[in-house]
Amino acid sequence: MVRGLRLFGLVALFAALPVLAADDAKKDGDKPDAEKKATPSAGRSILAPQAPKENRYQPLRKVTAKMGTVDQGERTLSVEVTSGIGKYAKRETVDLALADDVKVRLLNLPTQYDDKGQAKRVTAEEKHRLKGDDPKLPGYTAELSSLSKGQVVEVYLSRLKGTPVKKPAAGEKAMAKSKGGEGEKEKEKAVDRDVLVTMVVILSQESSPPAKPAAKGSKK
């Protein structure tokens, strides 16, 4: 009889296991989604750094040129590019489109003077701050207003990723041929908005630097 009771108890225990498992699964299913998401996965730390922001530009090339003018309304930049050497050198003015987030950098910090006419020393902390948010970029932060005619600049040209290279249509070619030289001039004036200036680095100033302030008590 005792053996029969033990056998009956084992049968009852095995019969109750699926019910208990289903009850636990139901409790887990009743948890809100926010609580489920809050539990970090075993393979990823919640303190892991975020992935770097993807660059949306495809670099094309950089060009050293002489600064012309900036039209912030039309978002264009005019530079003078020299090709060839010696008597074969040819200067050409080119209009380029500015990217919405174009960066302007100063390769070297301009010298600043105090009231006594002595050059101010820039500390390492100040240089780090003037580097801006991305210290990997060349030089120091500047604005579009820092650009002026005659500066020697390095222009970085890029294209938005996924932008196809445009080819002139057959109708455009025929129109250019029919207009002759006039059509070629109009074609040169057009600004290619697919090629963007993403960064301008000011290498040097052509004009002479401002005169140092006279020291106090000095004779003129």
BAMARLUM-858503 format. One record per residue (C-alpha): residue in one letter; x negated, y, z. Coordinates in steps of 0.2 Angstrom, whole numbers, always signed. Example, Ala and Ser with C-alpha at 12.3 -4.5 7.8 and 13.67 -1.06 7.14 Angstrom:
{resn->A c1->-62 c2->-22 c3->+39};
{resn->S c1->-68 c2->-5 c3->+36};
// end
This chain:
{resn->M c1->+0 c2->+0 c3->+0};
{resn->V c1->-14 c2->+12 c3->+4};
{resn->R c1->-22 c2->+8 c3->-13};
{resn->G c1->-5 c2->+13 c3->-21};
{resn->L c1->-5 c2->+29 c3->-12};
{resn->R c1->-22 c2->+34 c3->-18};
{resn->L c1->-18 c2->+29 c3->-36};
{resn->F c1->-3 c2->+40 c3->-35};
{resn->G c1->-13 c2->+55 c3->-28};
{resn->L c1->-25 c2->+54 c3->-42};
{resn->V c1->-12 c2->+54 c3->-55};
{resn->A c1->-3 c2->+69 c3->-47};
{resn->L c1->-20 c2->+78 c3->-47};
{resn->F c1->-24 c2->+75 c3->-65};
{resn->A c1->-6 c2->+81 c3->-70};
{resn->A c1->-8 c2->+97 c3->-60};
{resn->L c1->-25 c2->+102 c3->-69};
{resn->P c1->-17 c2->+108 c3->-85};
{resn->V c1->-5 c2->+119 c3->-76};
{resn->L c1->-18 c2->+127 c3->-66};
{resn->A c1->-29 c2->+131 c3->-81};
{resn->A c1->-14 c2->+138 c3->-90};
{resn->D c1->-10 c2->+149 c3->-75};
{resn->D c1->-28 c2->+156 c3->-75};
{resn->A c1->-27 c2->+159 c3->-94};
{resn->K c1->-11 c2->+169 c3->-91};
{resn->K c1->-19 c2->+180 c3->-78};
{resn->D c1->-34 c2->+184 c3->-89};
{resn->G c1->-21 c2->+188 c3->-103};
{resn->D c1->-12 c2->+200 c3->-92};
{resn->K c1->-28 c2->+211 c3->-89};
{resn->P c1->-27 c2->+228 c3->-98};
{resn->D c1->-38 c2->+230 c3->-114};
{resn->A c1->-48 c2->+244 c3->-105};
{resn->E c1->-53 c2->+232 c3->-91};
{resn->K c1->-58 c2->+219 c3->-104};
{resn->K c1->-69 c2->+232 c3->-114};
{resn->A c1->-77 c2->+238 c3->-98};
{resn->T c1->-85 c2->+222 c3->-95};
{resn->P c1->-102 c2->+223 c3->-104};
{resn->S c1->-107 c2->+209 c3->-115};
{resn->A c1->-121 c2->+197 c3->-109};
{resn->G c1->-133 c2->+201 c3->-124};
{resn->R c1->-132 c2->+220 c3->-123};
{resn->S c1->-137 c2->+232 c3->-109};
{resn->I c1->-126 c2->+247 c3->-106};
{resn->L c1->-141 c2->+257 c3->-103};
{resn->A c1->-148 c2->+253 c3->-121};
{resn->P c1->-152 c2->+269 c3->-131};
{resn->Q c1->-140 c2->+273 c3->-145};
{resn->A c1->-145 c2->+270 c3->-163};
{resn->P c1->-153 c2->+285 c3->-172};
{resn->K c1->-141 c2->+295 c3->-183};
{resn->E c1->-142 c2->+290 c3->-201};
{resn->N c1->-150 c2->+303 c3->-213};
{resn->R c1->-137 c2->+307 c3->-226};
{resn->Y c1->-150 c2->+314 c3->-238};
{resn->Q c1->-162 c2->+305 c3->-250};
{resn->P c1->-178 c2->+314 c3->-251};
{resn->L c1->-184 c2->+319 c3->-269};
{resn->R c1->-199 c2->+329 c3->-268};
{resn->K c1->-207 c2->+345 c3->-261};
{resn->V c1->-213 c2->+360 c3->-270};
{resn->T c1->-225 c2->+374 c3->-265};
{resn->A c1->-219 c2->+390 c3->-272};
{resn->K c1->-218 c2->+409 c3->-269};
{resn->M c1->-202 c2->+415 c3->-261};
{resn->G c1->-190 c2->+426 c3->-270};
{resn->T c1->-173 c2->+430 c3->-263};
{resn->V c1->-159 c2->+421 c3->-253};
{resn->D c1->-141 c2->+423 c3->-257};
{resn->Q c1->-132 c2->+417 c3->-241};
{resn->G c1->-115 c2->+420 c3->-250};
{resn->E c1->-119 c2->+409 c3->-265};
{resn->R c1->-130 c2->+398 c3->-254};
{resn->T c1->-144 c2->+399 c3->-266};
{resn->L c1->-163 c2->+401 c3->-265};
{resn->S c1->-174 c2->+409 c3->-278};
{resn->V c1->-192 c2->+404 c3->-279};
{resn->E c1->-206 c2->+406 c3->-291};
{resn->V c1->-215 c2->+390 c3->-297};
{resn->T c1->-232 c2->+390 c3->-306};
{resn->S c1->-236 c2->+375 c3->-317};
{resn->G c1->-252 c2->+373 c3->-327};
{resn->I c1->-270 c2->+379 c3->-323};
{resn->G c1->-279 c2->+395 c3->-328};
{resn->K c1->-274 c2->+402 c3->-345};
{resn->Y c1->-261 c2->+388 c3->-347};
{resn->A c1->-253 c2->+393 c3->-331};
{resn->K c1->-234 c2->+397 c3->-332};
{resn->R c1->-223 c2->+405 c3->-319};
{resn->E c1->-205 c2->+401 c3->-319};
{resn->T c1->-191 c2->+408 c3->-307};
{resn->V c1->-179 c2->+394 c3->-301};
{resn->D c1->-163 c2->+395 c3->-292};
{resn->L c1->-159 c2->+381 c3->-280};
{resn->A c1->-144 c2->+376 c3->-270};
{resn->L c1->-145 c2->+377 c3->-251};
{resn->A c1->-139 c2->+362 c3->-240};
{resn->D c1->-126 c2->+367 c3->-227};
{resn->D c1->-138 c2->+362 c3->-213};
{resn->V c1->-154 c2->+368 c3->-221};
{resn->K c1->-169 c2->+370 c3->-209};
{resn->V c1->-181 c2->+384 c3->-210};
{resn->R c1->-198 c2->+382 c3->-201};
{resn->L c1->-214 c2->+392 c3->-198};
{resn->L c1->-230 c2->+383 c3->-200};
{resn->N c1->-239 c2->+395 c3->-188};
{resn->L c1->-232 c2->+406 c3->-175};
{resn->P c1->-235 c2->+424 c3->-178};
{resn->T c1->-247 c2->+433 c3->-167};
{resn->Q c1->-239 c2->+444 c3->-154};
{resn->Y c1->-247 c2->+458 c3->-144};
{resn->D c1->-244 c2->+466 c3->-127};
{resn->D c1->-244 c2->+484 c3->-122};
{resn->K c1->-263 c2->+485 c3->-122};
{resn->G c1->-265 c2->+478 c3->-139};
{resn->Q c1->-271 c2->+461 c3->-134};
{resn->A c1->-265 c2->+445 c3->-142};
{resn->K c1->-252 c2->+436 c3->-131};
{resn->R c1->-257 c2->+418 c3->-127};
{resn->V c1->-243 c2->+405 c3->-130};
{resn->T c1->-242 c2->+392 c3->-117};
{resn->A c1->-239 c2->+373 c3->-121};
{resn->E c1->-222 c2->+374 c3->-114};
{resn->E c1->-217 c2->+388 c3->-125};
{resn->K c1->-224 c2->+379 c3->-140};
{resn->H c1->-214 c2->+364 c3->-136};
{resn->R c1->-198 c2->+374 c3->-134};
{resn->L c1->-201 c2->+383 c3->-150};
{resn->K c1->-203 c2->+366 c3->-159};
{resn->G c1->-184 c2->+364 c3->-157};
{resn->D c1->-174 c2->+348 c3->-155};
{resn->D c1->-184 c2->+338 c3->-167};
{resn->P c1->-203 c2->+340 c3->-163};
{resn->K c1->-207 c2->+329 c3->-177};
{resn->L c1->-203 c2->+342 c3->-190};
{resn->P c1->-218 c2->+353 c3->-196};
{resn->G c1->-221 c2->+370 c3->-187};
{resn->Y c1->-208 c2->+379 c3->-177};
{resn->T c1->-190 c2->+384 c3->-178};
{resn->A c1->-185 c2->+399 c3->-189};
{resn->E c1->-169 c2->+406 c3->-197};
{resn->L c1->-164 c2->+410 c3->-215};
{resn->S c1->-167 c2->+428 c3->-211};
{resn->S c1->-185 c2->+424 c3->-208};
{resn->L c1->-187 c2->+421 c3->-227};
{resn->S c1->-193 c2->+436 c3->-237};
{resn->K c1->-200 c2->+440 c3->-254};
{resn->G c1->-218 c2->+435 c3->-257};
{resn->Q c1->-220 c2->+422 c3->-244};
{resn->V c1->-229 c2->+406 c3->-249};
{resn->V c1->-216 c2->+392 c3->-245};
{resn->E c1->-215 c2->+373 c3->-246};
{resn->V c1->-197 c2->+368 c3->-252};
{resn->Y c1->-190 c2->+351 c3->-248};
{resn->L c1->-178 c2->+345 c3->-261};
{resn->S c1->-166 c2->+331 c3->-258};
{resn->R c1->-150 c2->+323 c3->-264};
{resn->L c1->-135 c2->+317 c3->-255};
{resn->K c1->-135 c2->+298 c3->-253};
{resn->G c1->-123 c2->+290 c3->-265};
{resn->T c1->-123 c2->+305 c3->-277};
{resn->P c1->-125 c2->+299 c3->-295};
{resn->V c1->-138 c2->+307 c3->-307};
{resn->K c1->-128 c2->+318 c3->-319};
{resn->K c1->-131 c2->+317 c3->-338};
{resn->P c1->-126 c2->+330 c3->-350};
{resn->A c1->-110 c2->+325 c3->-359};
{resn->A c1->-110 c2->+325 c3->-378};
{resn->G c1->-99 c2->+340 c3->-379};
{resn->E c1->-111 c2->+350 c3->-368};
{resn->K c1->-126 c2->+346 c3->-380};
{resn->A c1->-116 c2->+351 c3->-395};
{resn->M c1->-111 c2->+367 c3->-387};
{resn->A c1->-129 c2->+371 c3->-382};
{resn->K c1->-135 c2->+368 c3->-400};
{resn->S c1->-121 c2->+379 c3->-408};
{resn->K c1->-125 c2->+393 c3->-396};
{resn->G c1->-144 c2->+392 c3->-399};
{resn->G c1->-155 c2->+401 c3->-388};
{resn->E c1->-140 c2->+409 c3->-379};
{resn->G c1->-134 c2->+392 c3->-374};
{resn->E c1->-151 c2->+387 c3->-367};
{resn->K c1->-152 c2->+403 c3->-356};
{resn->E c1->-135 c2->+399 c3->-349};
{resn->K c1->-140 c2->+382 c3->-345};
{resn->E c1->-156 c2->+388 c3->-336};
{resn->K c1->-145 c2->+400 c3->-325};
{resn->A c1->-134 c2->+386 c3->-319};
{resn->V c1->-138 c2->+380 c3->-302};
{resn->D c1->-138 c2->+361 c3->-299};
{resn->R c1->-128 c2->+358 c3->-284};
{resn->D c1->-133 c2->+340 c3->-283};
{resn->V c1->-151 c2->+344 c3->-279};
{resn->L c1->-151 c2->+353 c3->-262};
{resn->V c1->-164 c2->+362 c3->-252};
{resn->T c1->-164 c2->+353 c3->-235};
{resn->M c1->-179 c2->+362 c3->-228};
{resn->V c1->-191 c2->+377 c3->-231};
{resn->V c1->-207 c2->+378 c3->-222};
{resn->I c1->-215 c2->+396 c3->-222};
{resn->L c1->-234 c2->+393 c3->-225};
{resn->S c1->-240 c2->+411 c3->-226};
{resn->Q c1->-236 c2->+429 c3->-228};
{resn->E c1->-243 c2->+438 c3->-244};
{resn->S c1->-240 c2->+455 c3->-236};
{resn->S c1->-253 c2->+461 c3->-224};
{resn->P c1->-249 c2->+458 c3->-206};
{resn->P c1->-242 c2->+473 c3->-195};
{resn->A c1->-256 c2->+484 c3->-187};
{resn->K c1->-260 c2->+481 c3->-169};
{resn->P c1->-252 c2->+493 c3->-157};
{resn->A c1->-265 c2->+506 c3->-151};
{resn->A c1->-271 c2->+503 c3->-133};
{resn->K c1->-266 c2->+516 c3->-120};
{resn->G c1->-279 c2->+530 c3->-118};
{resn->S c1->-288 c2->+527 c3->-134};
{resn->K c1->-292 c2->+541 c3->-145};
{resn->K c1->-284 c2->+542 c3->-162};
// end
